[in-house]
Amino acid sequence: MMSYFIDATAQIIEKEGIEKVTIRKVADLAGYNSATIYNYFSDLSHLISFASMKFLKKYTDALPEYLSKAKTPLEKYFLIWECFCKYSFESPQIYYAVFSSDLGVHPSNLSDYYDFFPTDLLGLPENLKDMFLESNLPRRTRIALQQCVTENYIKESEADQLAESHYLIWQGMLTMFINNRSNYSVKEATEMTVKHIQNTITLEESV
C-alpha cells in the first residue's frame, strides 16, 4: 500500500515538480482516499521525502561499479563525487529538493525509508552505509572523507573544512543548472566539479 503512494508522488514530482504535489493529487493517482495516506505518512513532507528518495536509487545502484575502479581511498572519494555529480546534474531539481531546499529530507525520514526499503542499500560498502543514512550533505561528505583521514591522505584538522568546501562547489554547479545559467553538458559539469574538488585536495597536500 505504502509503495502506491510513493510511486504516485514520484510521478507527480517527475511530471509537474515537487511544489505541485498535494495529498489529493496523490490519492487520486494512487486510487485511494486521501485519509488513507495518513495511515502511512505523518504529513505531506514525509510523503514527498520518501518519494524523492526513489530518484536517488539510480545513483545508489551505480555507485558500487564506480567504486570498483578505485585503488586508493582518495580515488574512491573522487569517484563518489563523480557518480553523485552525474546523477544530480541529470535531475537537478530533485537533488536540490532533497539536499539543499528548505524541504529537504528529515533525518528520521531517511532512516525510516531505508528501514522500509533496505534493498536500496544492497551492494554498498559497509563503511558508506552511514553516509547514506545522513541527510545533511556536508556531513555525508565528511563521512565519505573519513577513510582518507584514517589513511593519512588528509589531515583530520582540515577534513571538516574540505567537506564544506566540496559541498559548496557541487551546490554552485547545481544552482547553475537549476537557473539555466550553464551551457555545460552533464559530463562536462561533472568533470569540472570533480576537478575543482581534486584541486582543493592537491592544494592542501602541497602546503
C-alpha positions in Angstrom: 0.0 0.0 0.0 2.7 2.4 1.0 4.5 1.9 -2.3 1.4 3.0 -4.3 1.5 6.4 -2.6 5.3 6.8 -3.1 5.0 5.8 -6.7 2.2 8.3 -7.3 4.1 11.1 -5.6 7.2 10.3 -7.7 5.1 10.5 -10.9 3.8 13.9 -9.9 7.2 15.2 -9.0 8.6 14.0 -12.3 5.8 15.5 -14.4 4.9 18.6 -12.6 7.6 19.4 -10.0 7.8 18.9 -6.2 5.8 22.1 -5.5 2.8 20.7 -7.3 2.4 17.6 -5.1 -0.8 17.6 -3.0 -2.4 14.9 -0.9 -5.5 15.0 -3.1 -3.5 14.5 -6.3 -1.5 11.6 -4.8 -4.7 9.9 -3.5 -6.5 10.3 -6.9 -3.5 8.9 -8.8 -3.0 6.0 -6.4 -6.7 5.3 -6.4 -7.3 5.6 -2.7 -9.0 8.0 -0.3 -6.9 11.0 0.9 -7.3 9.9 4.6 -5.6 6.6 3.9 -2.3 8.3 3.2 -2.2 9.5 6.8 -2.2 5.8 7.9 1.3 5.6 6.5 2.7 9.1 6.4 2.6 11.8 9.1 2.2 14.7 6.6 2.8 15.7 3.0 6.5 16.5 3.5 7.0 13.0 5.0 5.5 11.5 1.8 7.5 13.8 -0.5 10.7 12.9 1.2 10.1 9.2 0.7 9.2 9.7 -3.0 12.3 11.9 -3.5 14.5 9.0 -2.3 13.3 7.0 -5.3 15.1 9.3 -7.6 18.4 8.7 -5.7 18.2 5.0 -6.4 19.9 5.3 -9.8 22.9 6.9 -8.0 22.9 4.3 -5.2 22.7 1.4 -7.8 25.5 2.9 -9.9 28.0 3.7 -7.1 29.4 0.2 -6.5 30.5 0.0 -10.1 32.2 3.4 -9.9 34.0 2.4 -6.7 35.3 -0.8 -8.2 37.7 1.3 -10.2 39.3 2.9 -7.1 42.7 1.8 -5.9 43.1 4.2 -3.0 40.7 5.9 -0.5 41.3 9.2 -2.3 40.4 7.7 -5.7 37.3 6.2 -4.0 36.3 9.7 -2.6 36.7 11.3 -6.0 34.6 8.6 -7.7 31.8 9.0 -5.1 31.7 12.7 -6.2 31.9 11.8 -9.9 28.9 9.4 -9.6 26.9 11.8 -7.4 27.5 14.8 -9.8 26.4 12.8 -12.8 23.1 11.8 -11.4 22.4 15.1 -9.5 23.1 17.2 -12.6 20.8 14.9 -14.7 18.0 15.7 -12.2 19.0 19.0 -10.5 15.6 20.0 -9.2 15.2 16.7 -7.4 18.6 16.7 -5.8 18.2 20.4 -4.8 14.9 19.5 -3.1 16.5 16.6 -1.3 19.8 18.1 -0.2 19.5 21.9 -0.5 16.0 23.2 -0.2 14.0 24.1 3.0 12.0 20.9 2.4 15.0 18.5 2.3 14.7 15.0 3.8 14.3 14.9 7.6 17.0 12.5 9.1 14.3 10.3 10.7 12.5 10.0 7.4 15.7 9.0 5.7 16.4 6.2 8.3 12.7 5.1 8.1 12.9 5.0 4.3 15.8 2.5 4.4 14.1 0.5 7.1 11.2 0.0 4.7 13.4 -0.4 1.6 16.7 -2.0 2.8 17.4 -3.4 -0.6 18.2 0.1 -1.8 21.5 -0.2 0.1 22.5 -3.6 -1.2 25.9 -3.7 -2.8 27.2 -0.7 -0.9 30.3 -1.0 1.2 29.5 -1.1 4.9 31.6 2.0 5.6 29.5 4.0 3.3 26.1 3.0 4.6 26.4 5.6 7.4 26.8 8.2 4.6 23.5 7.2 3.0 21.7 7.5 6.3 22.9 11.1 6.7 20.6 13.7 5.1 23.0 16.7 5.6 25.3 16.8 2.6 28.3 18.4 4.2 28.1 15.7 6.9 27.7 13.0 4.3 30.8 14.4 2.6 32.7 14.3 5.9 31.8 10.6 6.4 33.0 9.9 2.8 36.3 11.6 3.6 36.9 9.6 6.8 38.9 6.8 5.2 41.2 9.4 3.6 41.7 10.8 7.1 42.4 7.4 8.6 45.0 6.6 6.0 46.6 10.0 6.2 45.7 11.3 2.8 44.1 14.3 4.5 44.7 15.9 7.9 41.8 15.5 10.3 42.0 19.1 11.2 41.3 20.0 7.6 38.6 17.4 6.9 35.5 19.4 8.1 36.5 22.5 6.1 37.2 20.4 3.0 33.9 18.6 3.3 32.1 22.0 3.5 34.1 23.4 0.5 33.3 20.3 -1.7 29.6 20.6 -0.9 29.7 24.3 -1.9 31.5 23.5 -5.1 28.8 21.0 -6.0 26.0 23.3 -4.9 27.3 26.1 -7.1 27.3 24.0 -10.2 23.9 22.5 -9.3 22.4 26.0 -8.9 23.7 27.0 -12.4 21.8 24.0 -13.8 18.6 24.9 -11.9 18.8 28.5 -13.0 19.6 27.6 -16.6 22.9 29.6 -16.4 25.1 26.8 -17.6 25.9 25.7 -21.1 27.8 22.6 -19.8 26.7 19.1 -20.6 26.2 16.8 -17.6 29.5 15.2 -18.5 31.4 18.5 -18.7 29.8 19.8 -15.5 30.7 16.6 -13.7 34.3 16.7 -14.9 34.7 20.3 -13.9 33.2 19.9 -10.5 35.3 16.9 -9.7 38.4 18.7 -10.9 37.7 21.7 -8.6 37.3 19.2 -5.7 40.5 17.5 -6.6 42.3 20.8 -6.7 41.4 21.6 -3.1 43.0 18.3 -2.0 46.1 19.0 -4.1 46.5 22.4 -2.6 46.2 21.0 0.9 48.8 18.3 0.2 51.2 20.9 -1.2 51.1 23.2 1.8 
